[in-house]
Amino acid sequence: RVFRHEMSIMKKIFHQNVVLFLGACTAPGKLMIVTELMFCDLEHLIHGRNRPQLTLAQKLRIAQDAAYGVNWLHGICHIVHRDLKPANIL
């Protein structure tokens, strides 16, 4: 029931700074969320083995994009993320 509620919320979210929800599998014992493919998250970008050297402009852009997405979720949709961390910034 909680999973289905989460999916009903996610299917209404369309913003360029929020990962796109594409669908879900709700077969018993096989609950899965299908989203657009993201090749990296901020956690791996910051702490990964072969991490690139980011310029200040790139770091500011990442921060700005994350802020836009969270502001949209919180301010417009009244959704609180509750698990915002580098691993969840894609």
N, C-alpha and C positions, 0 to 999 in steps of 0.2 A: 504494500500500500504506500509506504514512504517512497519507494523507488518510482512508482507511477506518478506520485505527486511531483517529485523532482523533475521527471520527464515532462510533465504538463507545464512546468515553469520554463524549462530549458527550450522547449519548442517555440516559445514566444520571444526569445532573445535574439535580436539581429543587430549587431553593432560590429564595426570593423575592428575594434580592439577587444572583442570577446570571441573566444573560439566558437565556431559554428557547430551547433548540434545538428546531426543528420538523421539520427534515428536511434532505436534501442531494440534489444532482444529481450523479451520478457518470458522466455520459456522457463518453466520451473527448474531451478538450480542453475540456470544459465543467464543471469541478469547481466547485460552488457550495454554500455553507452557507446554510440558511434558518433565521432566528431571528425571535423576536418583534420588532416594529417599535419602535425607540427613536427619539424625535424629536430628541435632543440628546446630546452627550457633554460631559464635564467640560472638556475642552480648549476647545471652542467657548463654553461657559458662562463660563469664566475669561477667555479671550483674544479672544472674538468681537467683531465690530463693534458690535452692539447688545446688549451683555451687560447683564443686569439687575444691580442692586445687591443682593447677597445679604446677609442679616442674619447675625449670628454664629450664631444658632440654625440657620439653613439650612445654613451651612457645616459646623457640627458634625454635623448630620444626614447630610449627604453623606459626610463622613468616617466616621461610625459605620456607615452602610449599606455602604460599600465594605469596611470592616474586617470586618463580619459575613460578607460574601460570600467574601472572601479567607480568613478564618479557617475557614469551612466547607469551602472547597476544600482548603486545606492540612491542617487538623486532622482532619477527618472523612473526606474522600475521598482524602487523600494525593496531591493533585494540586498541582503547583507551576505557577503561572501563567506565569512567565518573561517576560512582556511587560506588566507592570503600569505604566500611565502614564495621565495624564488623558484621552487620546483613547480609552482602553479602559474608562473608567468611564462608564457610560451612565445 
